[in-house]
Amino acid sequence: MSSQKFIILDRDGVINYDSSDYIKTQNDWKPIPGSIEAIKMLTDNNFNIIIITNQSGINRGLFTYEAFTQINIKMLDIINKSGGSIHSIFYCPHTPDENSTTRKPLPGMFQEASSRFNFDLKKTYAIGDSARDIEAAKLAHCIPVAVRTGNGEQIQKDNRYKVKIFDDLKGAVEFILTK
């Protein structure tokens, strides 16, 4: 296994504001205050940051692969200009009806990332804002952490997962950096 440090982040609701109407264009993508700074902090502390995100809007026909790519280019540009860096992005375009093994809450994308980059999921924090993020992290044997941004209030209301919950990505990262 690699001795490099990896961390997994959900995108919508963790790095950027989420929307029940989906993030369909680069103009819809707006960073949550502190999230870009948190990514820079991780980068400065030698973490390889992997984004793992469900993007069923693609297969629902709400936006194209090209639009998804443009959204990510905007995000990466902002992160890079801040001094942060993203190692890779894994996404699942499938809807819940498609029985995909990569769609969270299943751990397929986590396992694929670990296999591809040879890191130990048991030593990897995974930060999410929804129950499916936490479930996927637990099934992958990661160390799950929740944020209240996005859908995180639902986790706090019923914290059956007994995970640490922070106001936002920056708070979660500050905690992780003390470990």
GIKAMO-V995787 format. One record per residue. N is the residue number from 1. RES is the residue in one small letter. PHI is phi in whole degrees, -180 to 180 (* if undefined). Layout:
# GIKAMO-V995787
[[N	RES	PHI] [N	RES	PHI]]
This chain:
# GIKAMO-V995787
[[1	m	*] [2	s	-69] [3	s	-90] [4	q	-69] [5	k	-94] [6	f	-122] [7	i	-143] [8	i	-113] [9	l	-123] [10	d	-74] [11	r	-95] [12	d	-69] [13	g	95] [14	v	-115] [15	i	-91] [16	n	-126] [17	y	-61] [18	d	-96] [19	s	-148] [20	s	-66] [21	d	-92] [22	y	76] [23	i	-91] [24	k	-103] [25	t	-137] [26	q	-63] [27	n	-70] [28	d	-75] [29	w	-83] [30	k	-134] [31	p	-68] [32	i	-74] [33	p	-51] [34	g	90] [35	s	-70] [36	i	-68] [37	e	-61] [38	a	-63] [39	i	-66] [40	k	-63] [41	m	-60] [42	l	-63] [43	t	-60] [44	d	-63] [45	n	-102] [46	n	65] [47	f	-86] [48	n	-90] [49	i	-97] [50	i	-115] [51	i	-94] [52	i	-124] [53	t	-142] [54	n	-77] [55	q	-137] [56	s	-66] [57	g	-58] [58	i	-64] [59	n	-74] [60	r	-79] [61	g	78] [62	l	-83] [63	f	-156] [64	t	-94] [65	y	-59] [66	e	-62] [67	a	-63] [68	f	-59] [69	t	-63] [70	q	-63] [71	i	-61] [72	n	-67] [73	i	-62] [74	k	-60] [75	m	-60] [76	l	-63] [77	d	-62] [78	i	-64] [79	i	-63] [80	n	-62] [81	k	-65] [82	s	-83] [83	g	99] [84	g	-90] [85	s	-151] [86	i	-107] [87	h	-71] [88	s	-164] [89	i	-126] [90	f	-112] [91	y	-142] [92	c	-120] [93	p	-85] [94	h	-76] [95	t	-85] [96	p	-58] [97	d	-75] [98	e	-87] [99	n	51] [100	s	-85] [101	t	-82] [102	t	-97] [103	r	-75] [104	k	-62] [105	p	-89] [106	l	-80] [107	p	-92] [108	g	-55] [109	m	-68] [110	f	-63] [111	q	-64] [112	e	-63] [113	a	-63] [114	s	-62] [115	s	-67] [116	r	-67] [117	f	-110] [118	n	56] [119	f	-130] [120	d	-88] [121	l	-62] [122	k	-65] [123	k	-106] [124	t	-113] [125	y	-76] [126	a	-132] [127	i	-108] [128	g	-142] [129	d	-118] [130	s	-135] [131	a	-57] [132	r	-67] [133	d	-65] [134	i	-67] [135	e	-61] [136	a	-63] [137	a	-62] [138	k	-66] [139	l	-63] [140	a	-85] [141	h	70] [142	c	-80] [143	i	-100] [144	p	-78] [145	v	-137] [146	a	-112] [147	v	-123] [148	r	-79] [149	t	-65] [150	g	64] [151	n	-98] [152	g	-62] [153	e	-60] [154	q	-66] [155	i	-66] [156	q	-64] [157	k	-61] [158	d	-133] [159	n	-83] [160	r	-66] [161	y	-86] [162	k	54] [163	v	-104] [164	k	-69] [165	i	-124] [166	f	-122] [167	d	-61] [168	d	-160] [169	l	-60] [170	k	-61] [171	g	-63] [172	a	-64] [173	v	-65] [174	e	-57] [175	f	-64] [176	i	-60] [177	l	-69] [178	t	-87] [179	k	-84]]
